[in-house]
Amino acid sequence: MTIDKTFDPAAIEAKWYAHWESTGAFRPERPNAEPYTIVNPPPNVTGSLHIGHALDNTLQDILIRHARLQGKDALWVVGTDHAGIATQMVVERQMAQKQQKRTDFTRDEFVAKVWEWKEESGGEITGQLRRLGCSMDWENERFTMDEGFSKAVIKVFVDLYNQGLLYRDKRLVNWDPGLKTAISDLEVETREINGKFWHFKYPLEDGSGSISVATTRPETMLADMAVAVNPSDERYAHLVGKNVRLPITGRLIPIVTDEHADPELGSGAVKITPGHDFNDFEVGKRAGFKASQMLNMLDAEARVVQTADGLIPADYLGMDRFDARKKVVEAIEAAGLLERIEDRIIQTPFGDRSAQVIEPWLTDQWYVDAETLAKPAIEAVRSGAIDIVPKSWEKTYFNWMENIQPWCVSRQLWWGHQIPAWFDGDGKCYVAEDEAGAQALAGEGVALTRDPDVLDTWFSSALWPFGTLGWPDQTNELDRHYPNDVLVSGFDILFFWDARMAMQGIHFMKEVPWKTLYLHGLVRAADGSKMSKSKGNTVDPLGLIDQYGADALRFFMAAMESQGRDIKMDESRVAGYRNFATKLWNAARFAQSNGIGGSHSISAPKAELAVNRWIIGEVVETVEKLNKAFAEFRFDGMADAIYHFVWDQFCDWYLELIKPAFVDGEKQDMDAESQMVAGWVLDQILVMLHPFMPFVTEELWHALADPAAPRAYDLIHAKWPEPKAEVDAEAKAEVEWLIRLVGEVRTAKNELGIAPGAKMDAFVRDASPATEQRITRQQSALARLARLDSVTTGDAPEGGSVQLVVDEATFVLPLAGVIDLDAERARISKAIEAATKEAASLAGRLSNAAFVEKAKPEAVEKARADHAEKTAEAERLTAALARLG
C-alpha cells in the first residue's frame, strides 16, 4: 500500500477502530498470560464526552495498550452509571414537553419509561469514547442497573445491614428542594452571593436584658433551640444556664457553652438551630438534644411547617423560606430588636442540577458506618497494599478517612436501586434481598410496605471493581482479575468514589480493589481558571478530534500530564502534536520511497556503520526511558522520551544521515544495511508510540509491510520492544560529535545571514587523532549536511573567519568573499546592545515590588518570559561575536 501524500486522521480513525472492535482485538484470548486489569470510572449514562473524560480515558488507554503489547491478558472493564438524579431529570424534562408529570404514572410505569429512554438515547458517551480510541472490552459492557450488578448492590446492602454497618437514622442532609431529595456533597456547588448579616437582640427570660446574635438566615430562628457562647468568654459567664425568650415564637431556649462559638466573631454569641445547620446539629447533640427532639420548620419544598412544639404563628405556615425571611426581619424590626444589618458576601450552597439553594434538612435516611469501614482502607495505604500516586495525596486521604462521617446512601427518587427494606404498620423495618425474605422475617400475614427510596449512585459504583467481574458469583473473571492493577481517577472524586471502593472492596473481597491509585489533575482553561459552562470556557474534545485527530489530542493529554499538576488547555500544543503525527507520516513516506519496509525481527539487526549502530543504541535508551516512565506512571516522561526520539534523533538526524547521496545529479540507492536498520527502527517507533497514537501507528504498520508478505497480526497485538542490543558507546560518541559539528555550522551560518546551502571550507586545529579519523569517516556526511566542501587539518588562511569549538578541536571557516566582516560585527554589536537594554528594562520592572504585586499575573508572567528571552538572545549574540576571527 502506497502511503498517501496527505495525512488524513479522520479516515484512518474510522477504519481502524471499526476493524479492532469487529475482530475482538481489545480482548485477545490469553488465558495463560499474566492478567492486567483496569476498570473505567463509569460515566453517567446521560453524559457526553468532556475534556476531563478525554484526559482520564486517554491515560487508561495508554496503560492498557502498553500492557497488551507486553503480552498480558489486558482487561479494561467498561460500563456506564445509571446516574439516578441526572437520568430522572432528563426523562422528566421530556415528559414535561408532553404536559406530563412523573406523578401521573405509577412508579413501575415511570421506571419503564426511563429504561425506554436508556435503550433509545442513553450511552451516547460510549460512542464518543470510541472516537477517542479507547480499547475497552465492549463485548462485556456493564451498567450499574443491569441484572447481575443489581444483584451485587442488593446483597451488599443486606449484608452491611445484618452486620450492623448500615442503619436508619435521623440526621441533617443536603436537601435539594427542587429535586426533593437528599444529595451528596459532590452535587453541591458553593457560590459567592451578595447577602446580609442580620444582628438581633434576644431578650432574657427574666427581663434583665438581652443577648445579641447574628445570622445570615433569619427565618431559621423559628426553630432555634439554644444560644451558644464560648466557655472562655467571660462576658457571658453570668448568663450561662439562663433562658432567652425568642421573639415571634415565644419559645424559651437555654444559653449554653460550646467551643463552636467564636468570641472574635460578631457578638461572640450564636443562635443554634440544630435541625437546619450542620454545625448547629453537632452543637445541639453536645448540648444534650437527641435528633428526634430537634425542631424541623421546613417541608420537602422548603416551605414553613409547624414545629413539634406548635409555636410558629399560623401566618408563617406554608410560606416559602425566603418570603419567611423577609417577614421575620420585619417582625424583629417592629419589635425593636433589630440592631443592624451588614452587607456580606455569603458562601451559599446550590444544587448543581436544580440550581436551588440547598437546605440542611433533618430527615430519616439510611447511613453506612463509614468510620468502621474506613479503618482497613486507611491501613491498606499505610502498609503499601494500595500505592497512591502521586504520594502527595496520601495526607489528604488520611485526613478525610480519619475524620469520616456517616455516609448517607438513600435518595428520594424513583430511578435507581430501590432500597430492600420493608416496614410494617408499626414502623418496624425488615431488610432482605426480596419481599419474600422480608415477609419471612416479619411473619405470615403482616402487611409490609417497601421503602420508596433508592440508593445513592456512589453506593452502587463503589462495587465496580468486583461487581463488574461477576460477584457475588465466584466467576473465573473475578478470580483472575481481582484485585485490579490500577485505578486512574481525577483527584476530585478521591472521596466520593475511590475511597468508597477501597472500603467496600476490602470489606467484601478481603483484598484491596486495586494495587495502585493514580490521581490526575483537572484540565483547566488556558488562563488556569476552572472550566465551566457558565464561564463559557469549556473545550469540546470531539471538536478537537475533528480538527486535529484523536492521536494529537491523546498525545497532548499524555505530554501535559505531570503528576500533581493540573493541565492548562493549549490548542496550539494539540496542533503541534498533529504536526508530530504528520512528521512521522512523512518519514514513513520517505522510508517507503527508499525501499525501507517493515522488519521481521524483534531483536536489533547486526550493523557495521556507526550511524546504524548509533540509532540502535538510541532505540535501546528510549525503550529504557519508556519502561521506567511506565513503571513510575510518568506520562509526561513517556511522551517526552518517544517524542524527542522520533522527531530529533530519527527524523531530523538519522534519516538525513542515511539519505542516499547524489552523484553527478543521479540519486544513489540506499545501502542495504541502512534499509534494514531503518525498517527495524521504524517498527520499534510504531510499537512504542502505539499506546499514545494508536491510529496513525496502526495505519503505518500495515502500509510499511512487504506487499508480498502482509503483517501476520495488527500492531495492537505486536510485541513491546526488546532490542536485545547494547548501546555502542563509540558509535554514539561519533554520531553525537557529528551532530554537534553540523549544528554549530548551521547555527553560525544562520547568525551571520549566510545561506544554509552555501558551501564553505573548514580548517581544524588541535584535533585529536580520534577526531581526525571521524572527519575522514564522515567526510560525505559533512559535505551533505554541513555543506563543507573540505575539512583540512592546519591553520586557516589569513583574514576574517568564524571559529567553532567542538570538543577539543577548533574549526575555522574562512569568510573572505562570503560576508562583509566589519559590517557583520557592527550588526551583531548593535543587536547585542538592543537586547541587553531591553533585558535591563524588564529586569527593572520585575524588581519593582509594586508591579509584581499589583499587575495581572499574566502580565508579570509575560514580563518574566520576555526577560528570559532577551537575556538569552544577548548571550547568544555575544557568543556569535566571539566566534568571528
FENZI-V172993 format. One record per residue. N is the residue number from 0. SS is DSSP state (H for helix, E for strand, C for the rest). PHI is phi in whole degrees, 0 to 359 (none if undefined). OMEGA is omega in radians with two decimals (999 if undefined). Layout:
n->(N;N)
ss->(SS;SS)
phi->(PHI;PHI)
omega->(OMEGA;OMEGA)
//
This chain:
n->(0;1;2;3;4;5;6;7;8;9;10;11;12;13;14;15;16;17;18;19;20;21;22;23;24;25;26;27;28;29;30;31;32;33;34;35;36;37;38;39;40;41;42;43;44;45;46;47;48;49;50;51;52;53;54;55;56;57;58;59;60;61;62;63;64;65;66;67;68;69;70;71;72;73;74;75;76;77;78;79;80;81;82;83;84;85;86;87;88;89;90;91;92;93;94;95;96;97;98;99;100;101;102;103;104;105;106;107;108;109;110;111;112;113;114;115;116;117;118;119;120;121;122;123;124;125;126;127;128;129;130;131;132;133;134;135;136;137;138;139;140;141;142;143;144;145;146;147;148;149;150;151;152;153;154;155;156;157;158;159;160;161;162;163;164;165;166;167;168;169;170;171;172;173;174;175;176;177;178;179;180;181;182;183;184;185;186;187;188;189;190;191;192;193;194;195;196;197;198;199;200;201;202;203;204;205;206;207;208;209;210;211;212;213;214;215;216;217;218;219;220;221;222;223;224;225;226;227;228;229;230;231;232;233;234;235;236;237;238;239;240;241;242;243;244;245;246;247;248;249;250;251;252;253;254;255;256;257;258;259;260;261;262;263;264;265;266;267;268;269;270;271;272;273;274;275;276;277;278;279;280;281;282;283;284;285;286;287;288;289;290;291;292;293;294;295;296;297;298;299;300;301;302;303;304;305;306;307;308;309;310;311;312;313;314;315;316;317;318;319;320;321;322;323;324;325;326;327;328;329;330;331;332;333;334;335;336;337;338;339;340;341;342;343;344;345;346;347;348;349;350;351;352;353;354;355;356;357;358;359;360;361;362;363;364;365;366;367;368;369;370;371;372;373;374;375;376;377;378;379;380;381;382;383;384;385;386;387;388;389;390;391;392;393;394;395;396;397;398;399;400;401;402;403;404;405;406;407;408;409;410;411;412;413;414;415;416;417;418;419;420;421;422;423;424;425;426;427;428;429;430;431;432;433;434;435;436;437;438;439;440;441;442;443;444;445;446;447;448;449;450;451;452;453;454;455;456;457;458;459;460;461;462;463;464;465;466;467;468;469;470;471;472;473;474;475;476;477;478;479;480;481;482;483;484;485;486;487;488;489;490;491;492;493;494;495;496;497;498;499;500;501;502;503;504;505;506;507;508;509;510;511;512;513;514;515;516;517;518;519;520;521;522;523;524;525;526;527;528;529;530;531;532;533;534;535;536;537;538;539;540;541;542;543;544;545;546;547;548;549;550;551;552;553;554;555;556;557;558;559;560;561;562;563;564;565;566;567;568;569;570;571;572;573;574;575;576;577;578;579;580;581;582;583;584;585;586;587;588;589;590;591;592;593;594;595;596;597;598;599;600;601;602;603;604;605;606;607;608;609;610;611;612;613;614;615;616;617;618;619;620;621;622;623;624;625;626;627;628;629;630;631;632;633;634;635;636;637;638;639;640;641;642;643;644;645;646;647;648;649;650;651;652;653;654;655;656;657;658;659;660;661;662;663;664;665;666;667;668;669;670;671;672;673;674;675;676;677;678;679;680;681;682;683;684;685;686;687;688;689;690;691;692;693;694;695;696;697;698;699;700;701;702;703;704;705;706;707;708;709;710;711;712;713;714;715;716;717;718;719;720;721;722;723;724;725;726;727;728;729;730;731;732;733;734;735;736;737;738;739;740;741;742;743;744;745;746;747;748;749;750;751;752;753;754;755;756;757;758;759;760;761;762;763;764;765;766;767;768;769;770;771;772;773;774;775;776;777;778;779;780;781;782;783;784;785;786;787;788;789;790;791;792;793;794;795;796;797;798;799;800;801;802;803;804;805;806;807;808;809;810;811;812;813;814;815;816;817;818;819;820;821;822;823;824;825;826;827;828;829;830;831;832;833;834;835;836;837;838;839;840;841;842;843;844;845;846;847;848;849;850;851;852;853;854;855;856;857;858;859;860;861;862;863;864;865;866;867;868;869;870;871;872;873;874;875;876;877;878;879;880;881;882;883;884)
ss->(C;C;C;C;C;C;C;C;H;H;H;H;H;H;H;H;H;H;H;H;H;H;C;C;H;H;H;C;C;C;C;C;C;C;E;E;E;E;E;C;C;C;E;E;C;C;C;C;C;C;H;H;H;H;H;H;H;H;H;H;H;H;H;H;H;H;H;H;H;C;C;C;E;E;E;E;E;C;E;E;E;C;C;H;H;H;H;H;H;H;H;H;H;H;H;H;H;C;C;C;C;H;H;H;C;C;H;H;H;H;H;H;H;H;H;H;H;H;H;H;H;C;C;H;H;H;H;H;H;H;H;H;C;C;C;C;C;H;H;H;C;E;E;C;C;C;H;H;H;H;H;H;H;H;H;H;H;H;H;H;H;H;C;C;C;E;E;E;E;E;E;E;E;E;E;E;C;C;C;C;E;E;E;C;H;H;H;E;E;E;E;E;E;E;E;E;E;E;E;E;E;E;E;E;C;C;C;C;C;E;E;E;E;E;E;C;C;H;H;H;H;H;H;C;C;E;E;E;E;C;C;C;C;H;H;H;C;C;C;C;C;C;E;E;E;C;C;C;C;C;C;E;E;E;E;E;E;C;C;C;C;C;C;C;C;C;C;C;E;E;E;E;C;C;C;C;C;H;H;H;H;H;H;H;H;H;C;C;C;C;H;H;H;C;C;C;C;E;C;C;C;C;E;E;C;C;C;C;C;C;C;C;C;H;H;H;C;C;C;E;H;H;H;H;H;H;H;H;H;H;H;H;H;H;C;C;C;E;E;E;E;E;E;E;E;E;E;E;E;E;E;C;C;C;C;C;E;C;E;E;E;E;E;E;E;E;E;E;C;H;H;H;H;H;H;H;H;H;H;H;H;H;H;C;C;C;E;E;E;C;H;H;H;H;H;H;H;H;H;H;H;H;C;C;C;C;E;E;C;E;E;C;C;C;C;C;C;E;C;C;E;E;E;C;C;C;C;C;E;E;E;C;C;C;H;H;H;H;H;H;H;H;C;C;C;C;C;C;E;E;C;C;C;E;E;C;H;H;H;H;H;C;C;H;H;H;H;C;C;C;C;C;C;C;C;H;H;H;H;H;H;C;C;E;E;E;E;E;E;E;H;H;H;H;H;H;H;H;H;H;H;H;H;H;H;H;H;H;H;C;C;C;C;E;E;E;E;E;E;E;C;C;E;E;C;C;C;C;C;C;C;C;C;C;C;C;C;C;C;C;H;H;H;H;H;H;H;H;C;H;H;H;H;H;H;H;H;H;H;H;C;C;C;C;C;C;E;E;C;C;H;H;H;H;H;H;H;H;H;H;H;H;H;H;H;H;H;H;H;H;H;H;H;C;C;C;C;C;C;C;C;C;C;C;C;C;C;C;C;H;H;H;H;H;H;H;H;H;H;H;H;H;H;H;H;H;H;H;H;H;H;C;C;C;H;H;H;H;H;H;H;H;H;H;H;H;H;H;H;H;H;H;H;H;H;H;H;H;C;C;C;E;E;C;C;E;E;C;C;C;C;H;H;H;H;H;H;H;H;H;H;H;H;H;H;H;H;H;H;H;C;C;C;H;H;H;H;H;H;H;H;H;H;C;C;E;C;C;E;C;C;C;C;C;H;H;H;C;C;C;C;C;C;C;C;C;C;C;H;H;H;H;H;H;H;H;H;H;H;H;H;H;H;H;H;H;H;H;H;H;H;H;C;C;C;C;C;C;C;E;E;E;E;E;E;C;C;C;H;H;H;H;H;H;H;H;H;C;H;H;H;H;H;H;H;C;C;E;E;E;E;E;E;C;C;C;C;C;C;C;E;E;E;E;E;E;C;C;E;E;E;E;E;E;C;C;C;C;C;C;H;H;H;H;H;H;H;H;H;H;H;H;H;H;H;H;H;H;H;H;H;H;H;H;H;H;C;C;H;H;H;H;H;H;C;C;H;H;H;H;H;H;H;H;H;H;H;H;H;H;H;H;H;H;H;H;H;H;H;H;H;H;H;E;C)
phi->(none;283;288;300;293;257;275;240;301;302;295;294;298;298;295;284;295;300;296;301;293;290;262;69;292;281;218;294;286;222;296;259;274;294;286;217;225;229;252;282;305;293;290;300;297;271;280;226;296;249;294;294;301;300;295;302;282;297;299;295;293;300;293;288;293;297;298;295;293;281;89;279;279;273;243;247;287;236;179;233;262;289;49;317;293;299;291;299;296;301;292;294;294;296;294;298;295;257;57;244;238;304;287;286;237;287;302;298;295;293;300;298;294;293;299;297;298;300;292;273;235;288;81;304;294;293;293;288;296;295;302;285;97;292;268;272;277;296;294;236;297;245;218;295;250;289;300;295;290;299;301;296;299;296;298;299;301;296;297;298;297;294;271;75;257;220;207;257;208;259;213;281;228;285;254;261;294;286;272;58;209;290;227;276;302;296;267;257;247;272;236;269;231;284;225;233;235;268;253;245;252;255;292;288;301;277;77;276;152;209;233;267;229;225;206;263;227;303;299;289;297;296;236;299;232;192;238;248;231;287;299;268;276;294;300;246;303;285;261;299;97;279;250;246;256;295;299;73;271;74;293;271;229;277;264;239;256;197;298;298;287;262;300;273;257;59;277;91;249;232;285;242;239;297;274;216;205;296;294;295;300;291;299;299;296;294;279;103;277;279;302;293;267;288;278;242;247;230;263;295;260;62;253;291;236;288;283;299;273;68;261;282;302;300;286;268;294;86;284;297;303;281;292;296;302;299;294;296;299;298;293;295;295;297;275;75;252;270;278;193;232;252;281;207;280;250;283;243;277;236;288;291;255;273;64;270;292;284;246;295;226;273;206;277;219;266;230;258;286;294;300;292;293;288;303;295;289;293;296;298;284;298;279;91;298;245;257;271;238;283;299;301;277;298;301;296;300;298;300;287;293;282;239;292;256;306;259;283;244;255;224;267;232;255;264;146;277;294;297;277;225;234;243;270;297;267;86;286;256;231;252;204;288;208;295;298;294;294;297;297;289;281;106;297;90;280;287;238;234;283;302;283;286;242;274;306;297;292;294;289;290;294;265;306;295;242;295;285;260;108;304;275;287;272;275;298;300;295;298;273;244;241;285;291;279;211;245;258;211;290;296;289;244;305;267;289;233;301;296;287;295;298;295;289;298;295;292;267;257;63;215;297;286;205;277;230;247;261;252;260;277;261;271;252;293;302;273;91;281;289;285;203;297;295;278;71;245;284;238;271;297;293;295;294;296;301;276;242;98;295;301;294;296;299;294;301;299;293;296;268;278;248;313;87;238;283;255;269;294;218;297;295;289;299;299;297;281;295;296;297;298;294;299;296;302;292;296;294;297;300;299;299;289;249;75;267;229;297;269;249;229;277;284;293;287;290;215;253;292;302;297;284;295;295;293;297;297;294;298;304;292;293;299;297;298;295;300;294;294;296;297;259;56;263;295;294;293;300;298;297;297;286;298;290;295;294;286;278;293;278;288;285;245;298;296;291;290;260;301;301;279;254;239;55;80;258;285;275;286;289;293;298;297;294;300;293;294;299;297;294;296;300;300;298;299;298;291;296;275;305;302;268;233;292;284;295;290;296;299;287;304;280;294;273;293;294;305;278;217;304;303;283;207;285;301;303;249;288;253;302;305;223;300;51;217;250;285;274;300;294;295;298;296;292;290;294;298;299;295;296;295;300;298;295;297;296;297;299;301;297;293;264;72;272;303;305;275;294;275;221;257;226;238;240;232;63;280;286;302;295;293;299;292;297;301;296;292;256;304;295;294;294;293;280;267;262;57;263;295;209;232;249;281;133;283;280;299;299;120;296;201;247;246;236;257;234;58;274;259;247;255;249;246;301;248;302;79;258;218;276;296;296;296;291;298;296;297;293;299;295;293;297;300;294;294;296;296;293;297;295;298;293;297;297;296;289;278;277;302;297;294;297;278;258;289;297;306;292;290;295;298;294;297;295;295;295;297;298;295;291;297;296;296;297;294;296;291;297;295;294;295;293;287;287;283)
omega->(3.12;-3.13;-3.13;3.11;-3.08;3.09;-3.10;-3.06;-3.01;-3.10;-3.13;-3.10;-3.11;-3.09;-2.97;-3.14;3.11;3.13;-3.12;-3.06;-3.09;-3.13;3.13;-3.04;-3.07;3.12;3.13;3.13;3.12;-3.03;-3.10;-3.09;3.08;-3.13;3.05;-2.96;2.98;2.98;-3.12;2.99;-2.97;3.11;3.09;3.14;3.11;-2.92;2.97;-3.00;3.02;-2.99;3.07;3.04;-3.10;3.10;-3.05;-3.07;3.05;-3.13;3.12;-3.11;3.07;-3.12;-3.06;3.10;3.10;3.12;3.13;3.11;3.09;3.10;-3.11;3.03;-2.97;3.13;3.03;-3.11;-3.13;3.09;3.14;3.14;-3.09;2.97;-3.00;-3.06;-3.05;-3.10;3.13;3.12;3.14;-3.10;3.13;3.09;3.09;3.13;-3.12;3.11;3.10;-3.10;3.10;3.05;3.12;-3.07;3.03;-3.05;2.98;3.12;-3.12;3.12;-3.14;3.14;3.10;3.10;3.12;3.09;3.12;3.10;-3.10;-3.12;-3.07;-2.96;-3.08;3.06;3.07;-3.06;-3.13;3.06;-3.14;3.05;3.07;3.10;-3.12;3.13;-3.07;-3.06;-3.07;3.14;-3.06;-3.13;3.13;-3.12;-3.11;3.12;-3.04;3.09;3.12;-2.97;-3.10;-3.11;3.11;3.10;3.13;-3.12;-3.12;-3.14;-3.14;3.13;-3.09;-3.13;3.13;3.11;-3.11;3.11;3.14;-3.11;3.10;-2.99;3.10;-3.08;3.07;-3.12;3.05;3.05;2.94;-3.08;3.10;-3.10;3.11;-3.13;-3.12;3.09;2.95;3.09;-3.13;3.10;-3.11;-3.11;3.09;-3.14;-3.11;3.13;3.04;3.11;3.08;-3.11;-3.10;3.04;-3.07;3.10;-3.11;2.95;3.05;-3.10;3.03;-3.08;-3.06;3.08;-3.06;-3.12;-3.12;3.06;-3.07;3.04;3.10;-3.08;3.01;-3.11;-3.05;-3.09;-3.08;3.11;3.10;3.12;3.09;3.14;3.12;2.90;-3.09;3.02;-3.14;-3.11;3.14;-3.07;-3.06;-3.13;-3.03;-3.07;-3.10;-3.11;-3.09;-3.11;3.08;3.12;2.91;3.08;-3.09;2.96;3.08;-3.08;-3.08;-3.10;3.05;3.14;-3.05;2.94;-3.06;3.07;3.09;-3.14;-3.14;-3.13;-3.11;-3.11;-3.09;-3.06;3.13;-3.14;-3.07;3.09;-3.12;3.04;-3.08;3.10;-2.98;3.14;-3.06;3.11;-3.05;3.10;-3.13;3.11;3.13;3.08;-3.14;3.11;3.13;3.13;3.06;3.12;3.00;-3.13;-3.13;-3.14;-3.05;-3.04;3.10;-3.06;-3.11;3.03;-3.05;3.12;3.14;3.00;-3.05;3.03;-3.10;3.06;-3.06;-3.13;3.04;-3.01;3.11;3.14;-3.03;-3.07;3.04;-3.01;-3.14;-3.13;2.97;-3.05;-3.10;3.00;3.11;3.12;3.14;-3.09;3.11;-3.12;3.11;-3.13;3.12;3.14;3.14;3.14;3.14;-3.08;3.10;-3.09;3.13;3.10;3.08;2.94;-3.09;3.00;-3.05;3.01;-2.98;-3.14;3.09;2.99;-3.04;3.13;-3.08;-3.06;3.08;3.04;-3.10;-3.11;2.96;-2.97;-3.12;-3.07;3.09;-3.14;3.07;-3.09;3.01;3.08;-3.06;-3.12;3.13;-3.12;-3.07;-3.03;3.11;3.13;3.05;-3.12;-3.14;3.11;3.14;-3.08;-3.09;3.09;2.96;3.12;3.11;3.13;-0.04;-3.06;-3.08;-3.13;-3.11;-3.11;3.13;3.13;-3.12;-3.10;-3.13;-3.08;-3.12;3.11;-3.01;3.14;3.05;-3.03;3.10;-3.04;-3.14;3.14;-3.06;-3.11;3.04;-3.10;3.13;3.10;-3.13;-3.05;-3.09;3.14;-3.13;-3.11;3.02;-3.07;-3.14;3.12;3.11;-3.01;3.07;-3.10;-3.14;-3.09;3.08;-3.06;3.13;3.11;3.11;3.13;3.11;3.11;-3.09;-3.09;-3.10;3.07;3.12;-3.13;-3.09;3.07;-3.09;3.04;-3.09;-3.05;3.06;-3.13;3.01;-3.12;3.09;3.10;-3.13;-3.09;3.07;-3.13;-2.99;-3.07;3.12;3.10;3.13;-3.10;3.02;3.12;0.29;3.05;3.14;-3.08;3.05;3.12;-3.13;3.13;-3.00;-2.97;2.98;0.04;3.05;3.14;-3.05;2.96;3.06;-3.01;2.94;-3.12;-3.06;3.06;3.11;-3.08;-3.07;-3.08;-3.01;-3.10;-3.12;3.01;3.12;-3.13;-3.08;-3.13;-3.14;-3.08;-3.04;-3.10;-3.11;3.07;3.10;-3.13;3.12;-3.08;-3.12;3.03;-3.14;-3.11;3.11;-3.13;3.11;2.99;-3.10;3.09;-3.07;-3.13;3.11;-3.13;3.14;3.13;3.04;3.13;-3.11;3.11;-3.12;-3.09;3.10;3.14;-3.14;-3.12;3.12;3.06;3.09;3.10;3.11;-3.04;-3.00;-3.09;-3.13;-3.12;-3.11;3.13;3.14;-3.11;3.08;-3.11;-3.14;-3.08;-3.08;-3.09;3.13;-3.00;3.05;-3.11;3.00;-3.12;3.03;-3.13;-3.12;-3.06;3.14;3.09;3.08;3.10;3.13;3.14;2.94;3.09;3.10;3.10;3.12;3.10;3.11;3.13;-3.12;3.08;3.11;3.09;3.10;-3.14;-3.10;-3.12;3.13;3.04;3.13;-3.14;-3.13;-3.13;3.08;-3.05;3.01;3.10;3.13;3.10;3.06;-3.12;3.12;-3.07;-3.10;-3.09;3.13;3.07;3.12;-3.06;3.07;3.08;3.10;3.06;3.14;-3.11;3.13;3.09;3.13;3.11;3.14;-3.14;3.13;-3.13;3.08;-3.13;-3.09;-3.11;3.09;-3.07;3.11;3.09;3.08;-3.08;-3.13;-3.10;-3.07;-3.14;-3.06;3.08;-3.09;-3.02;-3.01;-3.02;-3.02;-3.03;-3.02;-3.06;-3.04;-3.12;3.08;-3.09;-3.12;-3.11;-3.13;3.13;3.03;3.10;-3.10;3.09;-3.12;3.11;3.13;3.05;3.07;-3.12;-3.02;-3.13;-3.13;3.08;-3.09;-3.12;-3.13;3.10;3.12;-3.13;3.11;3.08;3.14;3.11;-3.10;3.13;-3.11;-3.09;-3.04;-3.14;-3.09;-3.10;-3.00;-3.01;-3.10;-3.12;3.11;3.13;-3.10;3.09;-3.14;-3.11;-3.09;-3.13;3.05;-3.12;-3.12;-3.12;-3.13;-3.14;-3.13;-3.11;3.11;3.12;-3.12;3.14;3.12;-3.11;3.10;-3.01;2.97;-2.99;-3.09;3.13;3.11;3.02;3.13;-3.03;-3.12;3.13;-3.14;-3.13;-3.10;-3.10;3.09;3.02;3.13;-3.13;3.12;-3.11;3.11;3.14;3.13;3.14;-3.12;3.14;-3.14;3.11;-3.11;-3.12;-3.10;3.11;3.12;-3.12;-3.11;-3.09;-3.11;-3.13;-3.12;3.03;3.12;3.06;-3.06;3.06;-3.14;-3.14;3.07;3.08;-3.14;3.13;3.12;3.12;3.11;3.13;3.14;-3.10;-3.02;-3.11;-3.12;-3.14;3.14;3.12;-3.06;-3.01;-3.13;-3.10;3.08;-3.12;3.14;3.01;-3.02;3.07;3.13;-3.08;3.10;3.07;3.09;3.10;-3.11;-3.14;3.02;-3.08;-3.12;3.12;3.09;-3.03;-3.05;-2.99;3.06;3.13;-3.09;3.14;3.14;-3.09;-3.13;3.14;-3.12;3.10;3.00;-2.98;-3.11;3.14;-3.13;3.09;-3.13;-3.14;-3.11;3.14;3.13;3.13;3.10;-3.12;-3.12;-3.13;3.14;-3.14;-3.14;3.11;3.13;3.12;3.13;3.11;3.10;3.12;-3.11;3.11;3.10;-3.07;-3.11;3.13;-3.09;-3.08;-2.98;-3.11;3.08;-3.12;-3.12;3.10;3.11;-3.14;3.13;3.13;3.12;-3.14;3.14;3.12;3.13;-3.12;-3.11;3.10;3.13;-3.14;3.13;3.13;-3.13;-3.12;3.10;3.10;3.13;3.13;-3.14;-3.12;-3.12;-3.10;999)
//
